[in-house]
Amino acid sequence: MRSVMNVLAGLTGLYTLLIFIRILLTWFSGASYGKPGEILRRVTDPYLDFWRGLPGLRAGFLDLSPIAGMAALSLAQNIFSTLANYGRISLGIILGITLSALWSAASFILGFFIIVLVLRFIAYLTNRNVYGSFWRIIDTISQPLLYRVNRIIFGKRLVNYLNGLIVALLALLALRVAGGFAVRLLLRLLGTL
């Protein structure tokens, strides 16, 4: 049983690496990778397409489905590794692994949004030319985020842009810190830390 779980954990880790490579290669559109690229597409795209088909994982041009797919693989790999190491698994361990994987994905997304807002804040303070393509992408990501966070915090009151940006940035930072603390506390309660 333990050797089978070790093999499954290893295969899951290898598949996660292939998914990661496939995601990186999509950033370079137009590049041809020949036969290895075609094999990689055939092996990874059905899995990625499954996650792309799930509702709620897209926000405009931002596609979070690869993160969800990699989090699911990470969860499976952790379960296989736990079974390989201990020969058994409990509900507390499964809940702890699941919580850890979910928080890892959520923490990554929060970190990404924090970086986007910090870039926007720096651009605002330095009066950068924000009409380039990079800044349009930053604005495409930051504007819906700012709107939603400020609606939650301020309701229907109007807030100037700089105050809204600072409040949204502080709210996301607080959420990331508080979330990390809450997850660690829950993992201790589940007995998985």
Secondary structure, DSSP 8 states (H G I E B T S, - for coil): -HHHHHHHHHHHHHHHHHHHHHHHHHTSTT---HHHHHHHHHHHHHHHHHHHTSTTSEETTEE-HHHHHHHHHHHHHHHHHHHHHHS---HHHHHHHHHHHHHHHHHHHHHHHHHHHHHHHHHHHHT--TTSHHHHHHHHHHHHHHHHHHHHHHTT----HHHHHHHHHHHHHHHHHHHHHHHHHHHHHHT--
